[in-house]
Amino acid sequence: MAERGIALVGVDHVGCNLPWFASGLHPQIRSLREKLILACLYHRFPTGEAWDFILPGELEEIGWEKPVDYSRIRRPKFEVVSFEKSSIPLVQFDVQLNASYEMLLDLFPEALNAPDLRNLWIYLENPYGIDVCVVANPYSEEDWSDFFKNSRLMPQ
């Protein structure tokens, strides 16, 4: 990619997709939430998918001493997915590159293409028994942290 002038500009999020099947919330996701909710800015995905996100935050925000400013850029996020489409874990790196979507399509024709999101899922071969994937996106100054504004999980 370097010979084409394409470089990594940033990381939006890193995620773990776990093959946890359950009707409703998987008990291990529930347990994870209970353990992490007081230690970070833990959020449900606002549209209902089983994609939990942890946003970077200040200690005062995490401790509920200060409101979370969702207008700030918050990268990298961390995602935990209860993944029903696979039987092995997937680690994903959602990266931003200084290239257009069309250039990325040309460079990675074998990637899984998500045209509605304008990103490509590039699976990396490895010997570890898990899937590793780079999700390539064109760089954008915009951040979607404000999408999580009303979805922070509160302690019980």
N, C-alpha and C positions, 0 to 999 in steps of 0.2 A: 504494500500500500504506500510505502514511503516514496517509491519512484513515481507515483501518481500525485504526490503532494497531499495525501490523505493522512490526517493525524487524529489521535484521540484528543478530544477537547474536554470531556468531562464524563462523569458517571452519574446517571440519574438515580439508579438504585441497583442493589444487589439483592437477589432473592433465593429462597429455597422453596421448591415445590415438592411437597412430601406426599407420597402415595397413601394417604390416609382416607379410607372410605368409611362413610357413616351416613345414616340418615340424620340430617341436621348437623349440628356442630360436633366434630370429632372430639372425644374426651381428652386427647393429648393436646389439641389446640386450646381447649378450655383451660387445661392445666397450665399451659404456656402463658396464656393471657393473664391468669391469676398471679403467676410469678413475676411477670414483667410490667404489669400495669402501673405499679408504683415507682418503677425505676426508669421509665422512659415515656415518650409521647406515643402511646400505642393507640392505633386507630383501626376501626373496621373499614372496609371498602364501602363507600357511601351508597353504591347501587346494589349491594346485597351479595355480591360474589364472595367466595371464601378466600379473599385476598387481604390478609391483615398487613398493615404497614406501620413501621416505626419511623417517625420523622426525627431528624436531628433537632435538639432543643437545648435551651439554657436550663441550668439547675433550678432556677426559680419557676420556670414554666413547668418543668417535670414535677416539682413539689407543690403545684397548684397555688403558688404565692403570687404569680403574675400570669395574666391571660396570654395565651399563645397568639402570636402575631402571624396569621396565616398568609399575609401578603408578602412575607419574606421568602426568599429562595431558600429551600431546605434540601440540600443535596450532600451526600448521597442518602437516599432513603433505604430502608431495609424491608423486604417483603417476605411474608410467610404465607404459603399457599397450601390449602388442603386440596390436593391434586388428584382428581378421579380419572384422568385420561392416561395414566401411566402406572406401571407397577414398580418403577424404580425412581429414586429421588432425582431431581433436576436442580442444578445450581445455575442461576442466570445472572449475567452481568449486563445491565441495560446501559449502553454507552452512547455518548454523543460524539459524532465525528464531523470534521469540517468538510463534508461532502453532501451533495444533494441526494435525495432519495433515488432519483434516476441513475445517478452514478453508482450508488450502492447496489442497485438492481443489476447493473451491468457487471460490476465487480464480483458479485456473489449470486450467480444465476441458480445455484443449487440450494440456496437458503429458502426457508419457509417464509413466504411473503405475506405480510398483513397490510394490504393496501389502505384499508380504512384508518389504520394507525400510522401508516407510512413508515413502517419499520420492517426489518428482516431478522429472522431467527436463524442464526448460524450455529449448527451443532458441531462441537469439537470432539473428534475421536480421542478416546483415552482408555487406559487399562483399569479404571477404578470401579467399574460396576455401577456408575451413576452417569446421568446425562449432564453435560456441561454445555452451556449455550451462551453465546454473545448475541444480545439483541441490539442491532445497529440502527441508530437514528441519526438524521441530520441534526446538527447543533441548533439549539434555539435558546434565546435569552429568556424565554418564558419558562415559568415553573408552574406546576399544577398542585402545589401544596395547599392552595386555598380550596381545592376540591374537597379536602378532608375537614373543613371548618366545623361541621356539626357531627363528626363521627368519632371523636375521641372517646375511648372507653373510660368510664369512671370507676373508681374503687367501690366495692360493695359495702 
